[in-house]
Amino acid sequence: MKVSMHPSDRLPRTHDWLRPVQIAAIAGPSTPLIDAVLAGVRRAAEVRGFGWTDTPDDTTDAFVTTARIHEPLSWRHSPLFIGRKRYNLTKKPANYAFVQVPMAELHQLLQRLEAALAQPAPGPEHFDFPGLSTNGWQVLADQGGRGGTMMSLGRLLQAQTKSLRVVMVVGDDRPVAAHLFDLAGAYPRIDAADPERFHDELLLRIATHLSTREITNHRVDAAPIPAAVWRAAAAPKAMLHVSRELGARRFFTRMVRIADLVDVPAITDAVAKQYSEGCFGTHEPTIHAQVVTVTGSDHPVEKASIGENDLAVIQGVRTDGTGVLVRSVEGLSNDPPSSEAVEFELIDTVLPRVVPHPSFGIDDAVPVVRSKLHGHRGVIAYDPATVEYVPLDEPFFHYLVSCSTEAQAQGIVAAFSRSEALRNPADPRTVVFTVLPGHGLMMAEKWVPGTRPFEVLLRAMDEQRVEIANGVPQGPMSFRRDGDRMVLQLRDGVVHQGDGLRPAQVRDFDYSTDYSTAGSETACPESGTGAPRGAGAAD
């Protein structure tokens, strides 16, 4: 069925793979404003030919439910946890909880969270909110340190609503804007000045999430790698080394355990028990494969201090595209690779293979990309003489996708396929990156004589030729030349480069502005990430 583009003149172009979705509305605690917003989203669904019902069945893609702020919902009443069983479904629909936050309340919450995050040693007394588990304050502190107060607020709402996807509608008698939170830490802003556009955009952003599929169905392929071959390879040692180096640079945020955020007696198949952020990997010529980090959803993995059992070997993509081909290693746990594994493998298929400089001692052609780094961080500035930025296609800046999905992999691969630095071996730029709005970045390094794996990337970061910021833009962005550097530009947000004493900052709106009285255009700009401490995710 073709997706209706009405009203096409109101919104940016959608992804070509957007499909009609089926939504089931499940009543929960609500407010008149939330009821009115959901009625508008339902009308938008009817106009586009999407399904909307209050009777879930096996065609249902997502539950849409409601909640009230600071009135924690029991997991026993959350469609995320009990919906599949209650409605006798064969598959688990996604879940979106709509919650209203009055403008004055939002302003107070942001002030309170900013004060908590500014503490030299934040503790539970600074995050005393209803609905959090005993250790929930730690999650809010860690996540706020990465993405600012809005990210802390998102985790709080996720805990209170018992939903990993939350639509926070800001406003009193009418909506001013909405923020769409997800597990990876995104919170793009949807302006409500035009009600018809607002409802349609909410629908399209939800449909974008639902139109793609996860690609984590990896398959073990080929004979195991002998332990002796593994011990002789350079890549495993390089992976352990760079893990500590990235940890020293605070590139990764501490793993989030769902039980630390909410009180749930047992985590079932409704959601993974925990997730760790980011993935990195490097090519190992002796085994003709990539060595990458394992997923953090199966068991706890701290990417800043991995061991050998936190490594996996990938060597190609399944023909159906649902995962990668994995090679076991004798003596290791052989857990599945990170969800970015398909991205890592597909990048190599669209780029040239090269024979590296003779100093590497490699006679065969290898992928032009030596090492890759996927992290939930942003880039605030870069040196165009040594670094290349390859943007995603335009729809990805307006309709965000997330980790472990086919859509994200396709977007990243398409961006890297356009890289001049990677397609031309003579190009002097040795680092290439792209930014994933609401999510993070993907960086790659070329084979540079005299360097070890990841050394080119680490040097670029240390020398500020790629200036990393904790803030991740939540929407449209670009880079503009400022002297000999390219500096991040946001539609309405505020960007401050680091100066050695103060870290780089990316803000999506001015926290000093009183949200309760300011107009929507100044109180809540379109894109960017709040980062009161300088400065979101599943891997």
C-alpha positions in Angstrom: 0.0 0.0 0.0 1.4 3.4 -0.9 1.9 5.8 1.9 -0.1 9.0 1.4 2.1 12.1 1.3 -0.7 14.4 2.4 -0.1 17.1 3.5 3.1 17.0 1.5 3.7 20.7 1.5 3.8 20.9 5.3 6.7 18.5 6.1 10.1 17.5 4.8 10.4 14.5 2.5 10.1 11.2 4.3 12.3 8.1 3.9 11.5 6.1 0.8 11.1 2.9 2.9 8.3 4.4 5.1 5.3 2.1 5.2 1.7 2.2 6.5 1.7 1.1 10.2 -0.9 -0.4 12.5 -1.4 1.3 15.8 -3.5 0.1 18.8 -4.6 2.8 21.3 -4.6 1.5 24.9 -6.2 3.8 27.5 -4.2 4.8 30.5 -4.2 7.7 32.9 -4.5 10.8 30.8 -5.2 14.6 30.6 -7.5 16.5 28.3 -4.5 17.9 26.4 -3.1 14.4 25.8 -6.5 13.1 24.7 -6.7 16.0 22.2 -3.2 15.3 20.8 -4.0 11.6 20.4 -7.2 12.5 18.6 -5.2 14.6 16.2 -2.6 11.8 15.6 -5.5 9.4 14.9 -6.9 11.8 12.3 -3.5 12.0 10.7 -3.3 8.2 10.6 -6.7 8.0 8.9 -5.7 10.6 6.3 -2.5 8.6 5.5 -4.3 5.3 5.4 -2.6 3.9 8.5 -4.4 1.5 10.8 -5.7 2.8 14.2 -7.8 0.6 16.6 -8.4 0.0 20.3 -8.4 -3.8 19.7 -4.8 -5.1 19.2 -4.2 -8.1 17.1 -1.2 -9.7 15.3 -1.1 -6.9 12.7 -0.4 -4.3 15.5 3.0 -2.6 15.1 2.7 -0.5 18.2 0.7 0.3 21.3 0.0 3.9 22.0 -0.9 4.6 25.6 -1.0 7.5 28.1 0.4 8.4 31.5 0.6 11.3 33.9 3.8 12.9 35.1 4.9 12.0 38.6 2.2 9.3 38.8 4.3 6.2 38.3 2.6 3.4 36.3 2.9 -0.1 37.7 4.6 -2.5 35.3 1.5 -4.7 35.7 -0.4 -2.0 33.8 2.2 -1.2 31.2 1.5 -2.5 27.7 5.2 -2.8 27.2 5.4 -5.5 29.8 2.0 -7.2 29.7 0.4 -6.2 26.3 1.6 -9.2 24.4 0.2 -11.6 26.9 -3.0 -9.7 27.7 -4.0 -9.6 24.0 -2.7 -13.0 23.2 -0.3 -11.7 20.5 2.3 -13.8 18.7 4.8 -10.9 18.5 5.7 -8.0 20.7 4.5 -4.5 19.5 6.5 -1.4 20.3 5.1 0.9 23.0 4.7 4.7 23.0 3.5 6.5 26.2 2.2 10.0 25.7 2.5 12.2 28.8 1.8 15.9 29.3 4.3 18.3 31.1 3.0 21.8 31.7 5.4 24.5 30.7 6.1 25.8 34.2 6.6 22.2 35.4 9.1 21.6 32.6 11.0 24.7 33.5 11.2 23.7 37.1 12.2 20.1 36.3 15.0 21.3 34.0 16.3 23.7 36.7 16.2 21.0 39.3 18.0 18.5 37.1 20.6 21.0 36.1 21.3 21.9 39.7 21.6 18.1 40.5 24.0 17.5 37.6 26.1 20.5 38.6 26.9 19.0 42.0 30.5 17.9 42.5 29.3 14.5 43.7 25.6 14.0 42.8 23.8 11.6 45.1 20.3 10.1 45.5 19.1 13.1 47.5 19.6 15.3 44.4 17.3 13.0 42.2 14.4 12.4 44.6 11.6 11.7 42.1 8.7 9.2 42.2 9.0 6.1 40.1 12.7 5.5 40.3 14.3 2.4 41.7 16.9 2.6 44.5 19.7 3.1 42.0 17.7 5.1 39.5 19.4 8.3 40.5 22.7 6.9 39.2 21.2 6.4 35.8 19.9 10.0 35.7 23.3 11.3 36.8 25.2 9.2 34.3 22.9 9.9 31.4 22.6 13.6 32.2 26.4 13.9 32.2 26.3 12.6 28.7 23.4 14.4 27.2 22.3 17.1 29.7 19.1 17.7 31.6 16.8 16.7 28.8 18.3 13.3 28.7 17.9 12.9 32.5 14.3 14.0 32.1 13.7 11.4 29.4 15.1 8.6 31.7 12.8 9.8 34.5 9.7 9.7 32.2 10.7 6.3 31.0 10.8 5.1 34.6 7.5 6.7 35.5 5.6 5.5 32.4 7.2 2.1 32.2 7.9 2.7 28.5 11.2 3.0 26.6 9.6 5.3 24.0 7.9 8.4 25.5 6.2 11.3 23.8 6.5 14.3 26.1 3.9 16.9 25.1 4.8 20.3 26.5 2.0 22.8 27.1 -0.9 23.8 29.3 -4.3 24.1 27.4 -2.7 23.6 24.0 0.6 21.9 23.0 3.7 24.0 22.4 5.9 21.2 21.4 6.7 17.5 21.9 9.9 15.6 22.5 10.1 11.9 21.4 12.4 10.0 23.8 13.9 6.6 23.0 16.2 4.0 24.5 19.3 5.3 22.8 18.8 8.8 24.3 17.2 10.8 21.4 14.7 13.6 22.2 14.0 15.5 18.9 11.6 18.4 19.2 8.4 18.6 17.2 7.0 22.1 17.1 3.2 22.4 17.6 2.6 25.9 16.2 0.7 24.3 13.2 -1.6 21.7 14.8 -2.1 19.7 11.6 1.6 19.5 10.9 2.3 18.7 14.5 0.0 15.7 14.6 1.2 14.5 11.2 4.8 14.8 12.2 4.3 12.9 15.4 2.7 10.1 13.4 5.5 10.1 10.8 8.2 10.0 13.4 6.5 7.0 15.1 6.0 5.3 11.7 9.7 5.8 10.9 10.6 3.8 14.0 8.2 1.1 13.0 9.0 0.9 9.3 12.5 -0.5 9.8 13.7 -3.8 11.3 16.3 -4.9 13.7 19.4 -6.6 12.1 20.8 -8.6 15.0 20.1 -12.1 13.7 23.7 -13.0 13.4 24.8 -16.5 12.3 28.0 -18.5 13.2 29.7 -19.3 9.9 32.9 -21.2 8.9 35.3 -23.1 11.1 36.4 -21.7 14.5 39.6 -19.7 14.6 42.3 -21.7 16.3 43.5 -20.3 19.7 47.1 -20.1 18.4 46.0 -18.0 15.4 44.0 -15.8 17.7 46.9 -15.3 20.1 49.2 -14.3 17.2 46.9 -11.7 15.8 47.4 -8.0 16.5 43.8 -6.9 16.4 42.6 -8.4 19.7 45.5 -6.7 21.6 44.7 -3.5 19.9 41.1 -3.7 20.8 41.9 -4.2 24.5 44.3 -1.3 24.4 41.9 1.2 22.7 39.2 0.2 25.1 41.2 1.6 27.9 42.3 4.6 25.8 38.7 5.5 25.0 37.8 4.9 28.7 40.5 7.4 29.8 38.9 9.9 27.4 35.4 9.3 28.9 34.1 8.4 25.4 31.7 5.8 26.8 29.0 6.3 29.4 28.5 3.6 32.1 26.2 0.8 31.1 22.5 1.2 31.9 20.8 -1.7 33.7 17.0 -1.5 33.3 16.5 -2.8 36.9 18.6 0.1 38.1 16.1 2.6 36.6 12.8 1.0 37.4 11.4 -1.5 40.0 10.4 -4.5 37.9 10.4 -7.9 39.6 11.6 -9.8 36.5 12.8 -8.5 33.1 11.2 -10.7 30.5 11.4 -10.6 26.7 9.8 -7.2 26.9 13.2 -5.5 27.1 16.8 -6.4 27.4 18.2 -6.4 30.9 20.9 -3.8 30.1 22.6 -2.1 27.3 26.0 -0.6 26.8 26.8 2.2 24.5 28.9 2.1 21.4 31.0 -0.3 19.3 34.5 -0.4 17.8 36.3 -2.8 15.6 39.4 -3.2 13.4 40.4 -5.3 10.5 42.8 -8.2 11.2 44.6 -9.2 8.0 45.7 -12.6 9.2 42.2 -13.9 9.5 40.7 -11.6 6.8 38.0 -10.4 9.1 37.0 -7.6 11.6 37.4 -8.0 15.3 34.6 -6.0 17.1 33.0 -5.6 20.5 30.2 -7.9 21.6 26.7 -6.8 22.4 25.9 -5.4 25.8 22.3 -6.6 25.8 23.1 -10.3 26.5 25.4 -9.7 29.5 27.0 -6.7 31.1 29.8 -5.2 29.0 31.7 -2.0 29.9 33.1 -0.8 26.6 35.8 1.2 28.5 37.4 -1.9 30.0 36.7 -4.9 27.8 38.4 -8.3 28.0 39.0 -11.0 25.4 35.6 -12.5 26.0 34.1 -9.2 25.0 35.4 -9.6 21.4 33.8 -11.1 18.4 34.9 -11.8 14.8 32.7 -10.9 11.9 33.2 -11.8 8.3 30.4 -10.8 5.9 26.6 -10.1 6.0 23.9 -12.7 5.8 22.2 -12.8 2.4 18.9 -11.7 3.9 20.6 -8.7 5.6 19.3 -9.6 9.0 22.7 -10.0 10.6 26.4 -10.7 10.1 28.3 -13.9 9.7 30.3 -14.7 12.8 33.4 -16.8 13.3 33.9 -18.4 16.7 37.3 -18.4 18.4 38.5 -21.4 20.3 38.5 -20.7 24.1 36.4 -17.6 24.0 32.7 -17.1 25.2 31.8 -16.2 21.6 28.9 -13.9 22.5 27.1 -12.1 19.6 28.7 -8.9 18.2 27.4 -5.4 18.8 24.3 -4.3 16.9 26.5 -2.1 14.7 28.1 -5.1 13.2 26.1 -5.0 10.0 27.1 -1.3 9.5 30.7 -2.2 10.0 30.6 -5.0 7.4 28.5 -3.2 4.8 30.7 -0.1 4.8 33.6 -2.3 3.5 31.4 -3.7 0.7 30.8 -0.3 -0.9 34.3 1.0 -0.7 37.6 0.0 -2.4 40.1 -2.5 -1.2 43.8 -1.4 -1.1 47.2 -2.9 -0.6 48.6 -0.9 2.3 52.0 0.7 2.5 54.8 -2.0 2.4 55.7 -1.2 6.1 52.5 -3.1 7.1 53.9 -6.3 5.5 50.5 -7.1 3.9 50.6 -8.3 0.4 46.8 -8.8 -0.2 44.2 -6.1 -0.7 42.3 -5.1 2.5 39.4 -2.8 3.1 40.4 0.9 2.8 39.0 1.4 6.2 41.2 0.0 8.9 39.3 0.8 12.1 35.8 2.0 12.9 34.3 3.7 16.0 30.6 4.1 16.7 29.8 6.2 19.8 27.0 8.1 21.3 28.9 11.4 21.1 28.8 14.3 18.7 31.4 16.3 16.7 31.4 20.0 17.3 34.3 21.0 14.9 36.9 19.4 12.6 39.9 20.1 10.5 38.9 19.7 6.8 42.5 19.3 5.8 42.8 15.9 7.6 39.2 15.0 8.3 36.2 14.5 6.0 32.5 14.8 7.1 30.0 12.7 5.1 26.4 13.7 5.8 23.5 11.3 5.9 20.7 11.7 3.4 18.3 14.6 4.3 15.4 12.5 5.7 17.6 11.2 8.5 17.8 14.7 10.0 14.0 15.1 10.2 12.8 11.5 10.9 15.3 9.9 13.2 16.2 6.2 13.3 18.1 4.3 16.0 20.6 1.6 16.7 20.4 -2.0 15.6 18.1 -1.1 12.7 18.4 -1.7 9.0 17.6 1.9 8.3 20.5 3.2 10.4 22.9 0.8 8.7 21.7 1.8 5.2 22.0 5.5 6.1 25.5 5.1 7.4 26.7 3.0 4.4 25.2 5.4 1.9 27.1 8.3 3.6 30.4 6.5 3.6 30.0 5.3 0.1 30.2 9.0 -0.9 33.5 9.6 0.9 36.1 11.2 -1.4 38.8 10.5 1.1 38.0 6.7 1.2 37.4 6.3 -2.5 40.6 8.1 -3.5 43.8 6.5 -1.9 45.7 9.7 -2.6 43.4 11.9 -0.6 45.4 13.3 2.3 42.4 13.1 4.7 42.8 10.0 7.0 39.7 10.3 9.2 36.1 10.2 7.9 33.0 10.6 10.1 29.2 11.0 9.9 26.8 12.2 12.6 23.6 10.3 13.4 21.1 12.9 14.8 19.7 12.0 18.2 22.2 9.1 18.4 25.9 9.7 17.9 28.6 9.3 15.3 30.5 6.8 13.2 34.2 7.4 12.6 36.7 5.6 10.4 40.4 5.7 9.9 42.6 4.8 6.9 45.8 2.7 6.9 48.5 5.2 7.8 52.2 4.0 7.9 53.8 3.9 11.3 50.5 3.7 13.2 48.7 1.0 15.2 45.0 0.3 14.9 42.9 3.3 16.2 46.0 5.5 16.6 44.9 7.8 13.8 41.5 8.3 15.4 42.9 8.9 18.9 45.4 11.4 17.6 42.7 13.3 15.7 40.6 13.5 18.8 43.6 14.5 21.1 44.8 17.1 18.7 41.2 18.5 18.3 41.2 17.8 14.6 38.0 16.1 15.5 36.5 17.9 18.5 34.2 15.5 20.3 31.2 16.8 22.3 28.8 14.9 24.5 25.9 16.8 22.9 24.4 15.1 19.8 22.2 17.3 17.5 18.6 16.2 17.5 17.7 17.4 14.0 19.0 19.5 11.1 22.6 20.5 11.3 25.6 21.4 9.1 29.2 22.5 9.4 30.4 26.0 8.4 34.0 27.1 7.8 35.4 29.3 10.7 39.0 30.0 9.9 40.8 26.7 9.2 38.1 24.7 10.9 34.6 23.6 10.1 32.2 24.3 13.1 28.9 22.8 13.9 25.8 24.9 13.0 22.3 24.2 14.4 19.1 25.7 13.1 18.3 27.4 16.5 20.6 25.8 19.0 23.8 27.2 20.7 27.2 25.7 20.1 30.4 26.6 22.1 33.8 25.1 21.2 36.0 23.9 24.0 39.0 26.1 25.0 41.0 23.7 27.1 39.4 24.8 30.4 35.7 24.5 29.4 34.5 21.5 27.4 32.6 21.9 24.1 28.9 22.4 24.5 25.8 21.8 22.3 22.4 23.0 23.6 19.0 22.5 22.0 17.6 25.5 23.9 18.6 28.1 26.4 18.1 26.7 29.9 18.2 30.2 31.3 15.0 31.0 29.4 11.8 30.6 31.4 10.0 27.9 29.5 6.7 28.9 31.2 6.6 32.4 29.6 8.8 32.4 26.5 7.4 31.8 23.0 8.0 28.4 21.5 10.5 29.6 19.0 12.9 30.9 21.6 12.2 28.6 24.4 12.6 25.4 22.5 14.7 25.6 19.3 14.5 22.8 16.8 17.7 20.9 17.2 20.8 20.3 19.3 21.4 18.6 22.7 21.4 20.3 26.1 24.7 19.9 27.8 24.9 21.9 31.1 28.0 20.0 32.1 29.5 20.2 28.6 28.3 17.4 27.5 22.3 10.9 23.5 21.6 4.1 23.0 21.9 0.8 23.0 25.0 -0.6 21.3 
